Structures are given as structure tokens and as C-alpha cells.
């Protein structure tokens, strides 16, 4: 039974880390910085079927636009 407790604790830690990454991504998107972190987190969100996949794909599509890339670059300077 101890192995189940360890498993549940690990899953809880992973869920909390994913929630923290999503929160940080939301903050970075509002401030328009750390575009690469946002892209990586969008890729990680694609693993969460079905809502995360939809969110991740559309986030990647939007962040790969040249206008968005210029916006992030202009605010980083």
C-alpha cells in the first residue's frame, strides 16, 4: 500500500507543477515575454486530452505568427 501513496504523491506534484506552468504562461502572455517558455508549455499541454490538446495547438499556432513574434521581440528590447 505504501507504493500507492508514493504514486499519488508523485501524481499530485506533477499536477501542481503543470498548474504552476500554466499560471506562469498566463502571466508571461499578458506581459508578452518568455515566448519560448509559452511554446514549450503549449507543447506540454497537448498531452492533456482533449482540452489541453486544443488549447496547446491553438496557442502554438498563435505564437508562431510573425506579428506575435515581432510583438514579443519589440517588448523584450
C-alpha positions in Angstrom: 0.0 0.0 0.0 2.9 2.3 0.5 3.7 2.3 -3.2 0.2 3.7 -3.9 0.8 6.6 -1.5 4.1 7.4 -3.3 2.4 7.2 -6.7 -0.4 9.5 -5.5 2.1 12.0 -4.1 4.1 12.0 -7.4 0.9 12.5 -9.4 -0.2 15.3 -7.2 3.3 17.0 -7.5 3.1 16.7 -11.3 -0.4 18.2 -11.4 0.7 21.1 -9.2 3.7 21.7 -11.4 1.6 21.7 -14.5 -0.8 24.2 -12.9 2.1 26.4 -11.9 3.5 26.3 -15.5 0.0 27.2 -16.9 -0.2 30.1 -14.4 3.3 31.3 -15.4 2.4 31.1 -19.0 -0.7 33.2 -18.5 1.4 35.8 -16.7 4.1 35.8 -19.5 1.5 36.1 -22.2 -0.1 39.1 -20.6 3.4 40.8 -20.2 4.4 39.5 -23.7 7.8 38.0 -22.6 9.3 34.4 -22.5 7.7 33.3 -25.8 9.8 30.1 -25.8 8.6 29.1 -22.4 5.0 29.6 -23.6 5.6 27.5 -26.6 7.1 24.7 -24.5 4.2 24.8 -22.1 1.8 24.7 -25.1 3.5 21.5 -26.2 3.2 20.0 -22.7 -0.5 21.0 -22.7 -1.0 18.9 -25.8 -0.6 15.8 -23.7 -3.7 16.6 -21.7 -6.5 15.2 -23.9 -8.9 16.7 -25.1 -9.0 20.3 -23.7 -5.2 20.6 -23.3 -4.7 19.4 -26.8 -7.0 22.0 -28.3 -5.5 24.8 -26.0 -1.9 23.7 -26.8 -2.4 23.6 -30.6 -4.1 26.9 -30.9 -1.5 28.5 -28.6 1.3 27.2 -30.8 -0.5 28.4 -33.9 -0.9 31.9 -32.5 2.6 32.1 -31.0 4.2 31.1 -34.3 2.7 34.1 -36.2 5.3 36.7 -37.3 3.2 39.5 -35.9 3.2 37.9 -32.5 6.9 37.2 -32.7 7.6 40.8 -33.5 5.4 41.9 -30.6 7.3 39.8 -28.2 10.7 41.0 -29.7 9.7 44.6 -29.5 8.8 44.5 -25.9 11.9 42.5 -25.0 14.2 45.2 -26.2 
